[in-house]
Amino acid sequence: MAKQTITSRPRIPKRNLFLMSSSTVHGFGYLEHAQQDLTSFFESNSVQKVLFIPYAQTDYDAYTAKIGSVLKGWGFGCTGIHTCSDPFEALLEAETIYIGGGNTFLLLRTLYEKELLEPIRDRVMKHGVPYVGSSAGTDVASPNIKTTNDMPIVYPPSFDALGLIPFNINPHYIDPEVNGNHKGETRPERINQFHELNDAPVLGLREGATLFVGGRTATLFGPSSPVPGMNYGARLFRKNQEPVEYEPFDSITFLLKEEP
C-alpha cells in the first residue's frame, strides 16, 4: 500500500493593517478622527514606538516631527526611518511601520530607490508587524497605485506596490455632487476607466474612513465621535457591476478571499 502524504493548505499571510483615507478630516484635528482606534491598534499590539516613513513628502524632518508630536501626546514614540543609520535593521526591529501621506508617485519611487518594498512586505506579511497607512501610505498597500488621485510628479520604475491586500483602494473618495456645477470627470467615472483595463475591485474610502485588516478579517471604521451629516463609509466598485455601499463596522472580509 502506497504511503499517504498529507499536504497542508498554504498559510494565509498574517496581516495587521490600519489603513486610513486621510490624516486630516473635517471637524477634527490632525489624526484626531482616528485617535481612539489607532491608539487601541497600537496598544493591542504592544507598540510603544513607531517607525515612520515620510517619503511621500520632501521635508522628512518636518513631516516626522508633525506626526511625532501627535503620537507623543498619545503616549507613543516616533522615529523617522531617514534618521536611521541602517533602515533595513530599523525595519527588523520595528514594532510597527507607519507610512504617511503626500504624493504617491514620489513615495513609491523612493521606496524603490531605497530597496525597501520587499523588506516592508516581508515584515508585514510574514512576521505580522503592524502596518499603518494614511492616504499615499494606504495607496501603496494595494497591489499597485493605479487608483491614486495624485499627479505623477516623478516616475517610479513600476506602478506595482506592496500588495498587502488583493484589491485596490482609492483614498479621499468623493461622491459626485448632486446638482453641482462641476461637469468634469467624477471619481466613479475615473474608477470605471480603471476597470476598462483592470479587473481588481476598488474600495473608495471616504474621508474619515479606515479599513482595519486583522488576520483573516477586514472591517470598516469611522470616527468615534462622527460629525453629523458626514458619510464615513466606503463604496466598493467592481468591473461591470453597480457600486455597493458599506458603512462603519461593516465587514468586507470577503475581499480578502480574492487572493490571486
C-alpha positions as CSV (number, residue, x, y, z in Angstrom):
1,M,0.0,0.0,0.0
2,A,1.5,3.3,-1.0
3,K,2.3,5.6,1.8
4,Q,-0.1,8.5,2.0
5,T,1.2,12.0,2.4
6,I,-0.7,14.9,4.0
7,T,-0.5,18.2,2.2
8,S,-1.3,21.3,4.2
9,R,-3.1,24.3,2.8
10,P,-0.9,27.3,2.0
11,R,-0.5,29.5,5.1
12,I,-2.6,32.7,4.9
13,P,-0.4,35.7,5.4
14,K,-0.8,37.3,8.8
15,R,-1.9,40.9,8.1
16,N,-2.4,43.5,10.7
17,L,-3.2,46.7,8.8
18,F,-4.7,50.1,9.8
19,L,-5.4,51.9,6.5
20,M,-6.7,55.5,6.7
21,S,-8.1,57.5,3.9
22,S,-6.6,60.7,5.3
23,S,-4.9,62.2,8.3
24,T,-6.9,65.5,8.1
25,V,-10.7,65.3,8.3
26,H,-13.3,68.0,8.6
27,G,-14.3,68.7,12.2
28,F,-11.1,67.1,13.7
29,G,-7.6,68.0,14.5
30,Y,-4.7,66.2,12.8
31,L,-5.2,62.5,13.1
32,E,-7.8,63.2,15.8
33,H,-10.6,61.3,14.0
34,A,-8.7,58.1,14.4
35,Q,-7.2,58.6,17.8
36,Q,-9.3,56.1,19.7
37,D,-9.0,53.3,17.1
38,L,-5.3,53.9,16.3
39,T,-4.4,54.0,20.0
40,S,-6.2,50.7,20.5
41,F,-4.5,49.3,17.5
42,F,-1.1,50.2,18.9
43,E,-1.9,49.1,22.5
44,S,-3.3,45.7,21.3
45,N,0.0,45.1,19.5
46,S,2.2,46.2,22.4
47,V,3.5,49.1,20.3
48,Q,5.4,51.8,22.2
49,K,7.5,53.3,19.4
50,V,6.5,53.9,15.7
51,L,8.9,53.7,12.8
52,F,7.6,56.4,10.5
53,I,8.3,56.5,6.7
54,P,8.0,60.1,5.4
55,Y,8.9,59.5,1.8
56,A,5.6,60.8,0.3
57,Q,6.8,64.3,1.1
58,T,10.1,66.1,0.6
59,D,10.8,67.6,4.1
60,Y,11.3,64.4,6.1
61,D,12.3,66.1,9.3
62,A,9.2,68.4,9.4
63,Y,6.8,65.6,8.4
64,T,8.2,63.2,11.1
65,A,8.0,66.0,13.7
66,K,4.4,66.7,12.8
67,I,3.4,63.1,13.2
68,G,5.6,62.5,16.1
69,S,4.2,65.4,18.1
70,V,0.7,63.9,17.8
71,L,1.8,60.4,18.7
72,K,3.8,61.7,21.6
73,G,0.7,63.3,23.0
74,W,-0.9,59.9,22.9
75,G,2.0,58.2,24.7
76,F,3.9,56.8,21.8
77,G,7.4,57.4,20.5
78,C,8.2,58.0,16.8
79,T,11.4,57.7,14.8
80,G,11.8,58.7,11.1
81,I,13.4,55.9,9.1
82,H,15.5,58.6,7.3
83,T,17.4,59.2,10.6
84,C,18.3,55.5,11.0
85,S,21.9,54.6,10.0
86,D,20.6,51.2,8.7
87,P,17.0,51.4,7.5
88,F,16.9,47.6,7.0
89,E,17.9,47.0,10.6
90,A,15.3,49.6,11.6
91,L,12.6,47.5,9.8
92,L,13.8,44.4,11.5
93,E,13.5,46.0,14.9
94,A,10.3,48.0,14.2
95,E,7.3,47.5,16.5
96,T,5.1,49.0,13.8
97,I,5.6,50.6,10.4
98,Y,3.7,53.8,9.6
99,I,3.8,55.3,6.0
100,G,2.3,58.7,5.8
101,G,0.5,60.6,3.0
102,G,1.7,63.0,0.4
103,N,2.4,62.2,-3.3
104,T,2.0,58.5,-4.0
105,F,4.4,58.6,-7.1
106,L,7.1,60.2,-5.0
107,L,6.6,57.7,-2.2
108,L,6.7,54.7,-4.5
109,R,9.7,55.9,-6.4
110,T,11.6,56.5,-3.1
111,L,10.7,53.0,-1.8
112,Y,12.1,51.5,-5.0
113,E,15.2,53.6,-4.9
114,K,15.9,52.6,-1.3
115,E,15.0,49.0,-2.0
116,L,12.5,48.9,0.9
117,L,9.4,47.4,-0.8
118,E,10.4,43.8,-0.3
119,P,11.7,44.3,3.3
120,I,8.5,46.1,4.3
121,R,6.3,43.5,2.6
122,D,8.2,40.7,4.3
123,R,7.9,42.2,7.8
124,V,4.2,42.8,7.4
125,M,3.1,39.7,5.6
126,K,5.4,37.1,7.0
127,H,6.1,38.4,10.5
128,G,2.9,40.2,11.4
129,V,4.4,43.6,12.0
130,P,1.5,46.1,12.3
131,Y,1.2,48.5,9.4
132,V,-0.4,51.9,9.4
133,G,-1.0,53.8,6.2
134,S,-2.6,57.2,5.5
135,S,-3.5,58.5,2.0
136,A,-0.4,57.6,-0.1
137,G,0.6,55.1,2.6
138,T,-2.7,53.4,2.1
139,D,-2.4,53.6,-1.7
140,V,0.9,51.6,-1.6
141,A,-0.7,48.9,0.5
142,S,-2.6,48.0,-2.7
143,P,-1.1,45.7,-5.4
144,N,-0.4,48.9,-7.4
145,I,-1.0,52.7,-7.3
146,K,-3.3,52.9,-10.4
147,T,-6.2,54.2,-8.3
148,T,-4.3,57.1,-6.6
149,N,-5.6,60.6,-7.1
150,D,-2.1,62.2,-7.2
151,M,-0.3,63.8,-10.0
152,P,2.7,61.9,-11.4
153,I,5.3,64.5,-10.4
154,V,8.0,61.8,-10.6
155,Y,8.2,58.5,-12.4
156,P,8.6,55.3,-10.4
157,P,10.2,52.2,-12.0
158,S,6.8,50.5,-11.8
159,F,3.3,51.1,-10.5
160,D,3.5,47.8,-8.6
161,A,3.3,48.5,-4.8
162,L,3.4,46.5,-1.5
163,G,0.4,44.3,-2.3
164,L,-0.6,43.8,1.3
165,I,-4.2,43.4,0.2
166,P,-5.5,41.8,-3.0
167,F,-7.7,44.8,-4.1
168,N,-7.2,48.5,-4.8
169,I,-8.1,51.4,-2.5
170,N,-9.0,54.9,-3.6
171,P,-8.3,57.2,-0.6
172,H,-10.1,60.5,-0.4
173,Y,-13.1,59.1,-2.3
174,I,-15.6,61.9,-3.1
175,D,-19.1,61.3,-4.2
176,P,-20.4,63.3,-7.2
177,E,-22.1,66.5,-6.1
178,V,-25.8,66.3,-6.7
179,N,-27.0,69.2,-8.8
180,G,-23.5,70.6,-8.8
181,N,-21.8,72.8,-11.4
182,H,-18.8,70.6,-12.0
183,K,-19.1,68.9,-15.4
184,G,-15.7,67.2,-15.5
185,E,-14.9,63.6,-14.6
186,T,-16.2,62.3,-11.4
187,R,-14.4,59.8,-9.2
188,P,-16.7,57.0,-10.1
189,E,-16.0,57.7,-13.8
190,R,-12.3,57.5,-13.2
191,I,-12.6,54.2,-11.3
192,N,-14.8,52.9,-14.2
193,Q,-11.9,53.9,-16.6
194,F,-9.6,51.8,-14.4
195,H,-12.0,48.9,-14.8
196,E,-11.9,49.2,-18.5
197,L,-8.4,47.8,-18.4
198,N,-8.1,46.2,-15.0
199,D,-10.2,43.6,-13.0
200,A,-9.3,44.3,-9.3
201,P,-12.1,45.6,-7.0
202,V,-11.6,49.2,-5.9
203,L,-12.7,50.3,-2.4
204,G,-13.4,54.1,-2.4
205,L,-12.6,55.2,1.2
206,R,-14.3,58.5,2.1
207,E,-12.6,61.0,4.3
208,G,-12.5,59.8,7.9
209,A,-12.9,56.1,6.9
210,T,-10.4,53.5,8.0
211,L,-10.0,49.9,6.8
212,F,-8.8,47.5,9.5
213,V,-7.4,44.2,8.4
214,G,-6.7,41.8,11.3
215,G,-5.6,38.3,10.1
216,R,-8.4,36.9,8.1
217,T,-10.9,39.7,8.7
218,A,-11.4,43.2,7.2
219,T,-13.7,45.8,8.8
220,L,-14.5,49.5,8.2
221,F,-14.2,52.1,10.9
222,G,-15.2,55.7,11.2
223,P,-14.5,58.4,13.8
224,S,-15.7,57.5,17.4
225,S,-17.4,61.0,17.5
226,P,-18.7,61.5,14.0
227,V,-19.7,64.9,12.7
228,P,-23.5,64.9,12.0
229,G,-24.3,64.6,8.3
230,M,-20.9,63.3,7.3
231,N,-20.6,59.9,5.5
232,Y,-17.6,57.9,6.7
233,G,-18.3,54.7,4.8
234,A,-16.9,53.3,1.6
235,R,-18.1,52.4,-1.8
236,L,-17.0,49.2,-3.5
237,F,-16.5,49.2,-7.2
238,R,-16.4,46.0,-9.3
239,K,-15.9,45.7,-13.0
240,N,-19.2,45.6,-14.9
241,Q,-21.2,45.8,-11.6
242,E,-23.1,48.6,-9.8
243,P,-21.2,50.0,-6.8
244,V,-22.1,48.8,-3.3
245,E,-22.2,51.0,-0.2
246,Y,-20.6,50.0,3.1
247,E,-20.8,51.8,6.5
248,P,-18.5,51.8,9.5
249,F,-18.4,48.5,11.3
250,D,-19.4,46.6,8.2
251,S,-17.3,43.6,7.3
252,I,-15.7,43.4,3.9
253,T,-13.7,40.2,4.8
254,F,-14.9,38.6,1.5
255,L,-12.4,40.8,-0.4
256,L,-9.5,39.1,1.4
257,K,-10.6,35.8,-0.1
258,E,-10.0,37.1,-3.6
259,E,-6.2,36.5,-3.4
260,P,-4.7,35.9,-6.9
